[in-house]
Amino acid sequence: MIEFQQVGKSFDGQAVVEDFSLAIAPGEFVVLIGRSGSGKSTTLKMVNRLVEHDRGRILFAGQEIRSFKPEDLRRRMGYAIQSTGLFPHWTVERNIACVPELLKWPTARIRDRVTELLELLQLPPDLYRGRYPHQLSGGQQQRVGVARALAADPDVLLMDEPFGALDPITREALQQEMARIHRLSGKTIVLVTHDLDEALRLGTRIVLLDHGRIVQAGTPRQLLAEPASDFVRDFIGRGDIGLRLLALDTVTSRMRPGGVVSSAVPSLRDTDSLRDALSALVAAGASPLPVVDAAGEVCGEIHLSDVVRNVA
């Protein structure tokens, strides 16, 4: 879907991205992560030509991106940023509809698409389509920004620190929404973040950059269990590797048959991570804890020994 071939970019003679080569397959959720100044945002912006690359080649659907008109390329790539960039004098519906309108979609199709996306992002259409950005919370504005990026059904969704300005609870909720949207849509998504936990939660592949070069690329588990260098170990936190590995698996993977819900102890959801389970078990001072499914029915129980075995 997207391929970088020895790509480089410099500003004022200073290399920001250097010898960058990466192939992103259709349907992947790739997260670019690194310290400030590592070149991750510049790399993302080169994909839709908001920043032009100086060296190498960038291919989209097998063609060099310079063979596309910038506006045609961008219409095939949704783009969501931290500030949302919503037009304050437009309603939610019109903000989402702006690209389909440029593409001259029929009015009925646009309205149906707005309804579909509001429902997907859990914003009831009857309540939100007529509201203005100032009438929304930060998290709701960000959801509308994501909906607008998805409106024309783009081949690729590019996201640059989309949740960075949100409070932790809203941020986690939107991360869960993005993971769900990726599962449902199968879209190719490239996201930039400085938050390692966000990268581990969302990415099917993580690309760690330093001074514009790839230090390591792999699945979240590969990054944690097989760090390629001391730089990688330090970046992911040597003392946190075990806990972060626990966050990659759900309670379902370790629970046992049985379990009874009791007011004396909390219950866990089957979708909770093993890291969540460890926290709950330690806080409750009890083992085992019951596990419930989406309907609230008991589907098993989990023991402390189940959580901590074979973490690595």
C-alpha positions in Angstrom: 0.0 0.0 0.0 2.8 2.5 1.0 6.5 1.9 0.5 9.4 4.1 1.4 12.6 3.5 -0.5 15.7 5.1 1.1 13.8 8.3 1.7 15.5 11.4 3.1 14.4 14.9 4.1 16.5 17.9 5.3 15.6 21.3 6.6 18.2 24.1 6.3 20.9 21.5 5.6 20.0 19.4 8.6 18.8 15.8 7.9 15.5 15.1 9.7 14.8 11.8 7.9 17.6 9.7 6.5 17.7 6.5 4.5 14.2 5.5 5.6 12.9 2.3 4.0 9.7 0.7 5.1 6.8 -1.2 3.4 3.3 -0.9 4.8 0.9 -3.6 3.7 -2.8 -3.1 3.1 -4.8 -3.4 6.4 -1.8 -2.8 8.7 -1.9 -0.5 11.7 1.6 1.0 11.8 2.6 3.2 14.6 5.6 5.6 14.2 7.1 6.4 17.6 10.2 8.1 18.9 11.5 11.0 21.0 10.8 14.6 19.9 12.8 15.4 16.8 13.1 11.8 15.7 11.4 12.5 12.3 8.1 10.7 12.9 5.7 13.6 12.0 7.8 14.6 9.0 7.7 11.0 7.8 3.9 10.9 8.0 3.5 14.3 6.3 5.7 13.1 3.4 3.1 10.4 2.6 0.4 12.9 1.6 2.9 15.5 0.3 2.3 18.1 3.0 6.1 17.8 3.2 7.9 16.9 0.0 10.7 14.3 0.3 14.2 15.3 -1.0 15.7 11.9 -1.7 14.5 8.4 -2.4 11.0 7.3 -3.5 7.7 7.0 -1.8 5.2 4.7 -3.5 1.4 4.6 -3.0 -0.5 1.7 -4.5 2.6 1.0 -6.6 3.0 4.6 -8.0 5.5 7.3 -6.9 3.5 9.8 -5.0 4.8 12.7 -7.2 2.9 11.1 -10.1 -0.4 12.2 -8.3 -1.7 15.7 -8.0 -1.5 16.6 -4.3 -5.2 17.1 -4.0 -6.0 13.8 -5.7 -3.5 12.0 -3.4 -5.0 13.6 -0.3 -8.6 12.7 -1.2 -7.4 9.0 -1.0 -5.9 9.6 2.4 -7.8 10.6 5.5 -5.8 12.9 7.8 -6.5 13.4 11.5 -4.4 15.7 13.7 -4.3 16.6 17.4 -6.2 19.9 17.1 -9.0 18.3 14.9 -9.0 21.4 12.6 -12.8 21.5 12.6 -14.4 24.5 11.0 -16.0 26.3 14.0 -18.9 27.9 12.0 -19.9 24.6 10.4 -22.1 21.9 12.0 -20.8 18.5 12.8 -22.6 17.1 9.7 -21.1 19.7 7.4 -17.6 19.2 8.9 -17.8 15.5 8.2 -19.4 16.0 4.7 -16.8 18.5 3.4 -14.7 16.0 1.4 -17.6 14.0 0.0 -19.1 17.3 -1.1 -15.9 18.2 -2.9 -16.1 14.9 -4.6 -19.7 15.7 -5.6 -21.3 12.8 -3.9 -25.2 12.8 -4.1 -26.8 14.5 -1.1 -28.5 11.3 0.1 -25.3 9.4 0.0 -23.5 12.0 2.0 -26.2 12.1 4.6 -26.1 8.3 4.9 -22.3 8.4 5.2 -22.5 11.0 8.0 -25.1 8.9 9.8 -22.9 5.7 9.4 -19.8 7.4 10.8 -21.5 9.1 13.7 -23.0 5.7 14.7 -19.6 4.0 14.3 -18.0 6.6 16.6 -20.8 6.3 19.1 -22.2 9.8 18.6 -26.0 9.5 18.2 -26.7 11.2 14.8 -30.0 12.8 16.0 -28.1 14.5 18.9 -24.9 15.5 17.2 -25.3 16.1 13.5 -26.6 19.7 14.0 -24.2 20.7 16.8 -21.3 23.0 16.3 -17.7 22.2 17.5 -17.9 24.6 20.5 -20.9 22.6 21.8 -18.7 19.4 22.0 -16.2 18.1 24.5 -12.6 17.6 23.4 -13.2 13.9 23.0 -16.3 14.5 20.9 -14.5 17.0 18.7 -11.7 14.4 18.2 -14.3 11.8 17.2 -15.7 14.2 14.6 -12.2 14.8 13.3 -11.7 11.0 12.8 -15.1 10.8 11.2 -14.2 13.5 8.8 -10.9 11.8 7.9 -12.9 8.6 7.1 -15.8 10.3 5.3 -14.8 9.7 1.7 -13.8 6.1 2.5 -10.1 6.7 2.0 -7.6 3.9 1.2 -5.3 5.1 4.1 -5.9 6.9 7.4 -3.0 9.1 8.6 -3.1 10.2 12.2 -0.6 12.7 13.8 -0.8 12.6 17.6 -4.6 12.6 17.4 -5.3 12.1 21.1 -2.3 13.9 22.6 -4.3 16.8 24.1 -7.0 14.7 25.7 -7.3 13.6 29.3 -6.2 10.0 30.1 -9.8 8.6 30.4 -11.0 10.1 27.1 -7.8 9.2 25.4 -8.1 5.5 26.4 -11.7 5.5 25.2 -10.8 6.8 21.8 -7.9 4.4 21.6 -10.4 1.6 22.1 -12.6 3.2 19.4 -9.7 3.3 16.9 -8.8 -0.4 17.6 -12.5 -1.3 17.0 -12.7 0.8 13.8 -9.5 -0.9 12.5 -11.0 -4.3 13.2 -14.3 -3.5 11.5 -12.9 -1.5 8.5 -9.6 -3.2 7.7 -8.2 0.2 6.8 -4.5 0.8 6.5 -3.7 3.2 9.3 -0.4 5.0 10.0 -0.3 6.8 13.4 2.3 9.0 15.0 2.6 9.1 18.8 5.1 9.7 21.5 3.1 7.5 23.9 4.6 3.9 24.1 1.5 2.5 25.8 -0.7 3.9 23.0 1.6 2.4 20.4 1.5 -1.0 22.1 -2.3 -0.9 22.4 -3.0 0.0 18.8 -0.2 -1.0 16.5 0.0 -4.3 14.6 3.6 -3.1 13.9 5.6 -0.4 15.7 8.4 1.5 14.0 10.8 3.2 16.5 12.8 6.1 15.1 15.9 8.0 16.3 17.4 10.9 14.5 15.3 10.1 11.4 16.4 6.5 11.1 14.6 3.2 12.0 16.0 1.7 15.2 13.7 -1.3 15.3 10.4 -2.3 13.6 8.3 -5.2 14.7 5.1 -6.3 16.4 4.5 -5.0 20.0 5.5 -8.3 21.4 8.8 -8.4 19.4 9.7 -4.9 20.5 9.2 -5.8 24.2 10.6 -9.3 24.2 13.4 -8.9 21.7 14.7 -5.3 21.9 17.4 -4.8 19.3 19.7 -2.5 21.3 20.2 -0.7 24.6 18.5 2.3 23.1 15.3 0.3 22.5 15.5 -1.2 26.1 15.8 2.2 27.6 13.0 3.7 25.4 10.5 1.0 26.4 11.7 1.1 30.1 13.7 -1.8 31.3 11.7 -2.1 34.5 8.3 -2.0 32.8 8.7 -4.7 30.2 6.9 -7.3 32.2 3.9 -5.1 32.9 3.7 -4.0 29.2 3.8 -7.6 28.1 0.8 -8.3 30.3 -1.1 -5.5 28.6 -0.9 -7.3 25.3 -3.1 -10.2 26.4 -6.6 -10.3 27.6 -8.1 -12.1 30.7 -9.7 -14.6 28.3 -6.3 -16.1 27.5 -5.6 -17.1 31.1 -9.0 -17.6 32.8 -10.3 -20.9 34.2 -13.8 -22.3 34.1 -16.0 -21.4 37.1 -16.4 -18.3 39.0 -19.3 -16.6 40.9 -20.0 -12.9 41.0 -20.0 -11.6 44.6 -20.4 -8.1 46.1 -17.4 -8.9 48.2 -14.9 -8.8 45.3 -14.9 -7.0 42.0 -15.4 -8.8 38.7 -13.2 -8.4 35.6 -14.4 -8.2 32.0 -13.2 -10.8 29.6 -11.8 -8.0 27.4 -9.7 -6.6 30.2 -5.9 -7.0 29.9 -3.8 -9.2 32.1 -2.2 -5.9 33.4 -5.7 -4.8 34.5 -6.3 -8.2 36.1 -3.0 -8.0 38.0 -4.0 -4.5 39.4 -7.4 -5.7 40.4 -6.1 -8.9 42.1 -3.5 -6.9 44.1 -6.0 -4.2 45.0 -8.7 -6.7 46.1 -6.2 -8.9 48.0 -8.2 -11.8 46.8 -7.7 -14.6 44.3 -9.5 -15.7 42.2 -11.7 -13.0 40.8 -14.8 -13.7 38.6 -14.7 -12.8 34.9 -17.9 -11.6 33.1 -18.7 -11.3 29.4 -20.3 -8.4 27.5 -23.7 -9.5 28.8 -22.5 -9.4 32.4 -22.7 -13.2 32.6 -19.9 -15.1 34.5 -17.7 -16.9 32.0 -14.8 -17.9 34.2 -12.4 -16.8 36.9 -8.7 -15.8 37.1 -6.0 -16.5 39.7 -3.0 -14.4 40.5 -0.8 -17.4 39.5 -2.4 -17.5 36.1 -1.6 -13.8 35.5 2.1 -13.9 36.4 3.2 -17.2 34.8 5.4 -17.1 31.7 5.1 -13.3 31.4 8.1 -13.2 29.0 
